[in-house]
Amino acid sequence: MATTQLSQEQATRARKNYSQIMQRLASVGNAVVAAAVGVDESTISRMKPEKFQEFSQILAVLDLKIVPTEARCFNEKEIEAILQIAKTRMEQLEGIHQLEWD
């Protein structure tokens, strides 16, 4: 087995990616995935340990992570800026009359 060149952060992300893949695969099942991609169920089973780990590491090196489709991702810095602006504005308000437009 080859030694890994991942940083500690990448290795952590790779483990999380792999965990997400395995959890979802367990809930969906090998047969469903195999049928969807046109391979035998045994092919998916053989891929599990090594190929899915490698794929998880590739995603980590590319600074990508696996999230469910219903999840929404936001740029943390943008949200912090928006919240700061909102907080500052709310602190300046003394009453609802200040929200009126002329």
ZIFENPE-V975850 format. One record per backbone hydrogen bond with DSSP energy under -0.5 kcal/mol. CO is the residue of the C=O (numbers start at 0). NH is the residue of the N-H. If there is no record, write none. Layout:
co->CO nh->NH
co->CO nh->NH
This chain:
co->6 nh->10
co->7 nh->11
co->8 nh->12
co->9 nh->13
co->10 nh->14
co->11 nh->15
co->12 nh->16
co->13 nh->17
co->14 nh->18
co->15 nh->19
co->16 nh->20
co->17 nh->21
co->18 nh->22
co->19 nh->23
co->20 nh->24
co->21 nh->25
co->22 nh->26
co->23 nh->27
co->24 nh->28
co->28 nh->32
co->29 nh->33
co->30 nh->34
co->31 nh->35
co->32 nh->36
co->33 nh->37
co->33 nh->38
co->39 nh->42
co->39 nh->43
co->40 nh->44
co->41 nh->45
co->42 nh->46
co->43 nh->47
co->46 nh->50
co->46 nh->51
co->48 nh->52
co->49 nh->53
co->50 nh->54
co->51 nh->55
co->52 nh->56
co->53 nh->57
co->54 nh->58
co->55 nh->59
co->56 nh->60
co->57 nh->61
co->58 nh->63
co->59 nh->62
co->64 nh->66
co->67 nh->70
co->73 nh->75
co->74 nh->78
co->75 nh->79
co->76 nh->80
co->77 nh->81
co->78 nh->82
co->79 nh->83
co->80 nh->84
co->81 nh->85
co->82 nh->86
co->83 nh->87
co->84 nh->88
co->85 nh->89
co->86 nh->90
co->87 nh->91
co->88 nh->91
co->88 nh->92
co->94 nh->97
co->95 nh->98
co->96 nh->99
